[in-house]
Amino acid sequence: MSTIAPRLSKQKEKLLLELFQDNVEFCLLYKGSFHGFLVSELKSRCAKQGRTVIVGYLESGLIVGGYTSQGFISQSKAIKDEEAFIFTIDETKSSCFPVKKPENAVNFSTGFNFGGAFFFGNPKNFNMNYIDISSNENYESTVPGGQHSLQDVEVYRVQDVGDLLDSPWRDVSWTNKTRLFEKTGITLYKPCHARVLLVGPVGAGKSSFISSVNSVFCNKVFNLAMVGTGPGSFTKRLKSYNIRAEREDDGTALVFCDMMGLGETKSSGVKVKDIMSVVKGHVQDGYQFIPSQAIEPGATKYIQKPALEDKIHCVAFVLDACKLDSYHKHVEETFQELRSEISDVGVHQVALLTHIDEVCHAVGKDVKYVYRSRFIQQQIQKAAKLLGMSVSCIVPVKNYSSELELNDNTDELILSAVNLMLLYADAFLDEHDIE
């Protein structure tokens, strides 16, 4: 997924920050012009994110918005919030209108509704590029009423600047010497091809991670695996990618296997049975997955007696840090089932937490802060609970997406993730006496 540039300018951001008594910063969660204006898209990205502010951009240049300390909670009744307020920002100043009736502060049933004073969302088509402004007893608003189209709408998480810890919760060396050492070590690893399968929900960043690893070893940003942005899984077939280096003789023994993503329901996405067939080596490269029908023995591209090089040596689960609190129950159950079945066949598993730059403002500015971010640490712990996996097996990464140049600190996180995968792939190969 591309890094999203906020529409809120630094000048307007400063005016908005003046409305908060404590020292805070904003982390962009949702942007209508980027993610789409459907209310459902906003809900999936902003649910359970804590303190939240919504910002709408009128054609006149006026900015309108609202703040809730309760966060986005999808329920039909109003949510009490004594700290809520709505606001406007023009070219020179910001104006704040506190809530008068906290019991009617916010309602998220069909949009982002601040007591009827500022109602973001069109109840007719459930689009967010619309606001209905009216004066009522719920807020001390003096904003003239009316219905307006919005050029754009953004939602930010409001987080304390104090979210950065004094010392990192995981030690990483960010030096060029360390990166070169790790990169060389991966290049020299050649007992045989280490096959790593990436498994995760649609849009988690599996294909983007493969391209990011390839970019690090090619010394240039290059999309090896094709990436889509639609609602369904862009990857339909099993596809293996050999990670090569800038020079042909510096190629790696690393092979990433990409496949269809997990769906939110039993009728969508790849099935557990298909994933296990891939892990056990029964599925040939190029097989197209069918959500309604798992591959069976005798089918085209079914390998009856797989060799070791057909099997998966390590599985990497991929989770989106933006969606940890909003994954469907079915996804969590699928992960738990996979963890059990993959462990039964002796294959080690790790996990990648992607999109970390989108959930923490400081990390978005420099991924070097990732292990000082209290929020990222909490997300890692949530991922561990969701997967039933040790925290030590989960690493945060930032994929290359919109960038045209490599970044040393981004490379370091990617190389750390690859080294963890090779560690467990090597353990699997050792158990099978492969030298």
N, C-alpha and C positions, 0 to 999 in steps of 0.2 A: 504494500500500500504506500502511496506517495506521502511524503511529509506535507502537512497542510499548512499553508501560510494564512494566518489570521487576518481578517479584514480590519479588525480593531487596530488603529494606528497607535504608536507609542504615546502620542499626545493625548488621544482619547482614553487610552488605557490609564494614563496618569490621572485624568479627571475622574475616571471610575474608581480608581484605588482610593481617592480622597473620601469616598462615601463609606469606607470601612474603618472602624476604630483600631483594629489590630493590624499587624504587619502581614499582609497576604500577597499572594501572586495567583495568576490565572493559568489554568491548563486547558487548552482547547480540546473538547470532547467531540463536538459535532459542528459541522458547517453545512448549511443547506445546499449551497451551490456546489459542494463537493460530494456530499453523501446522498443528496436527494432530499426533497422537501416533505416526504411522507412522515406523518406522525409516528408510524411504526418504526421507522429508521431512527428517529430521535430517541424513542423509548429504548431501543435495543442498545444504544450507545451511551445513554445517560443515566440508566437505572442504577440506583444504589451507589452513586458516586459521592455522596456526602453533600456538603454545601455547594450550591449551584447558582450560577447567574446566567440568564438568557439575554442576548443582545440582538435587537432588530434594527435594520437600516432602512429608513424611509427614503423615498425618492427626493424629498426636500433636503436631505443631508442630516436631518435630525436623527439621533439615535435614541431608541426607547428600549427599556428592559426592566427586568425584575430579578430580585434575589430571594432565595429561600435557604434557610439554614437546615431544613429537613431533607433536602435532596429530592431527586425525582422518584416518587413512589407511585406506581401505577395502581390506583384504586378509584372507585367511583365517587366516594364522598370527599368533602373538603378536608384539608389537613391543617391543623392548628400550628401556627408559627408566629411567635411573638417578635421575632427578629426580621421578618420579611419586610421588604420595601420594593417599590417601583421607582424608576428614575428616568430622566431624560438627559442627554448630553448634546449641547450645540457646539459651536466653534470655540467658545471661550469658557464655558462653565458646565458643571453638572448639577442637577437638581434632584433631591431625594424626597420621596413621599412615603413616610412610614405607614405600616398597617395600623388601622384603627380598630378593626375587629379581628383579632388573631384567629378566632375559630373559623373564619372564612378566608384565611390568608391565601391558600393555593389549592388548586384542583387540577388533576392530570388526566381526567377521564377521556377527554377528546382533544387535548392539546396542552398548552402551558397557560393556565388560567389563573391570574392573580385577582381573585375576588370579583371578577367581572370588570375591573377597572382597566386592566390590560389583559386581553384574551388573545394569546398567540395561537393561531390555528384556525382553519376554516372547517367548521363542522359539516359542511356539505360534501367536501371531497377529501377531508383529513390531510390537507396540505399545510405546511408551516409558513409559507410565504405570504402571510396575511395576519393583520392584527385589528381587533375591534377595541377601540378606546371609548370608555364611558365614565362619567362621574357618578360615584355612589358612596355609600357610607362605609365601605370596607377599607378604603385608603384615603389619605389626605391629598388627593390629587387635584391639581389645577390645570391639567393638560386638557385642551379642547377635545371633545368627543369626535368620533368618526371612524370609518372603516378605511383601512389603507393596505395597499399591496406593499410587501417588503422586498427590497432588492436582494437582501440576504438575511439570514438569521444564524446566530452562533450560540452555542452553549459551552460554558467554561466551568470546570471544577474550581472552587475557591479553596486554596490550601495555604496553610501557614508556611511562611518562609523558613520557619524552624523545622520543617520536615527533613532538612539535611542534617544528618548525624555528625557529631564532632570527629568521629573516626569511622572508617569503613567496616561493615559487618562481614566482608570477605576480602581477603588480601589479593590484589592483582598488581603486577608490575606493568606500568604503562610505557616502558622504555622501548626504543627502537631495537636495542640489543635483544630484549626478550621476544619481541615480535619476530625478528629474524631467526632466533633460535627455535621458536615454535614452528615457524613456517618450514624451516629446513628439516626439522624432525619429522614433520608430516610427509614431506617430500621423500625422505629416506625410508619411510615405513613401507616395506615391500615384501612381506612374507607371502601374500597373495592379495587378491582384491578383497577389500573389506566392504561388504554390502550393508548399507544403512537404509532402513525404510522409514520414511517420514509419514506420520499418521496424525491427523487432526481435523477439526471442523473446517468447513468451507470458509475461505478467506483468512485463515489463521496465519498464512505466510509461508507455507511449505515450499512452494515453487520459488518464491522470492528468496528464501534462505539458500536454496541450491544455487541460484544465480549469484547470490552474494558471496558464497564460498568460492565459486569459480572466478568471480571478479578479483578476490584477494590474491589468488594464485596466478591470474593473468596480468596483474598489476594495472588493471583498467576495469571500469564499470562495464559489465557486459551481461545482458539477460540471456543466459543459457537456456533456462526453462521458461516457457511462455507463461505469462501471468494474465489473469482476467480480473475484472472488477464487478462482474454481474452477480446476481443473487445466488445462482447455483454454482456447482463445482465446475471450474473451467477445465480442470484436468479430468479426462474421461478414461484414459488408458493407463496401464502400467508402463512406466517409462524409466529406464535406467540412464544415469548421467555419469560418465567418467570425468572426474575433475582433473583437468590438465593444467599445466603451468605455462608461463610465457614462452619458455623454450620447450620443445617437444621432449627432450631428454630429461627434463625436470618434472615430468608428469607424476601424479600421485597414484597410490593404489586404492584411493577412495572412490567408491561408487555409491551415489545416492539414488534411491528408488522412490519415485513420486507416483502417487495414485489419487483416485477420486477421494474427495473429502467426506468426512462424516456428516450425515444429515441431522436435522433437529427432530425428525420423526422416524418411525420404523420404516416408512415407505419412501424415504429420501436418503440419498447418499449411499456410500459403500457399506456393505454388510460385514459383520464380524467374521462370518464364515469365509468370505472372500479375502479379508485381511489375513486370516490364519493360513489360508491356502498360499498366499504370497510368502508369508513368513516361513512356511515349511518347504518352499521352493517348487510348488506345483504349478505356478503360473508363469508362462513365458512373457517376455517383454512384448508390448504392443497389444496385449489383451484388453478389450474394451469392457468395462464393468457395466452391469445392468442392475440397477437398484432393486428390481423386483425378482431377480433370479441370480442365485449364486452359481459360480462355476462348479461343474461336476466332473468326475473322472470320465474320460472318453471325449470330452469337449475339445474343440479346436483350441490349441495353445495350452492344453493341460499336460503337465509333465508327470507321467505316472511314477517314475523312479528318479527323483531329483538327486543330483550330485551336490556336494558341499558348496560349490560355486553358484548353484541355483538358489540356495537358501539365504535367508537374511541373518546377518551376524550381530546386528544391533538394531533396536527400534527406538526412534526418537519421536516422542509425542510433541506436537506443536500447539501451543495455546496463545491466544490473543489476550494481552494484558488488559485491553480495553473492555473485554467481554467476560471476564472471569465471573462477575456477579450476575450475568444475564444468560449464561448458557442454559439451554433447555435441560430438564431433568433427564431426558433420554440420552443426551450427550454424556452426562456424568455416569449414567448406568453403563453406557457402551464402553467408556474408559475403564471402569472397574472390571467389566467382563473381559476386556482385552488384556488388562494387566494380569489377570489370573491365568488366562489361556496361554499367553506368550511366556509367562514364567514357567508354566508346566512343560514347555518344550525346551527350556534351558537358555532362552535368549534374553540377554540383559536389556534394560530399558533406561533411557534418559529422557529429559524433557527440555524444550526450548520455550521461553517466554518472550514473545515478539511484541512489536509496537510499543516498546518501553518508552520511546521518545514522545509518544502521544499521551501518556498518562502521568508524566512527571515533567513539570516545566524546566527544572534544572537539568534533567537528563536530556530534554529536547535541545537545550543549548549546548550541552557537552556530555556525551555518554560516559565520560570519565567519572561523573558523579553517581553512576548507577549503584555502586556499592556503599554510597553514603545516603542514599535515598531511603527514608523510612517507609515511604509508600511502596516502592519497588520491593523492599524486604517483605512487606505485608502481602503483596501480590504473589511473591514466590511461595510464601507460606500457604496462601489460599490454593495455589496450584498444587502444592504438595498434598493438601487435604483432599482436593478434588480427584487427584490421581491415585491417592493412597501410596505415595512415593516419598522417599527421603528428600529433604531439602538439598542435600549435597549432590543429588542427581539432576538438579534443575538449574539451568543457566539462562540469564537474560541476554537477548541479542537484539541488535538493530539491523534490519535488512537495508540494503541499498535499493532505492526506488526512484526518487526524483533526482538524486545526485548524479553529477557527471564526473566527479573526481572522488578518489578514495580518501578515506579519513583514517589516520593511524589508530585512534581509539576505537572506532567502529571495527576495524580489522582485528584488534586485540580480542574483543568480545567474540567475534566469529571464530577466530583461531582457538580460543579457549573451549568453545563449544565443540569444535571438530576434534580437539585432543581428547575431550571427555568421551566422545563417541568411539574413537579409535581405541581408547583404554578398554572399553567394554567389548568392542568387537574382537580385540586381541585376546581377551579372556575367553570368549567363545571359541576362537580358533585354537587356543592352547588346549582347551578341553578336548578338541578333536585332533590333537597332535599334528597341527599344521605348522611347518617351519617357514 
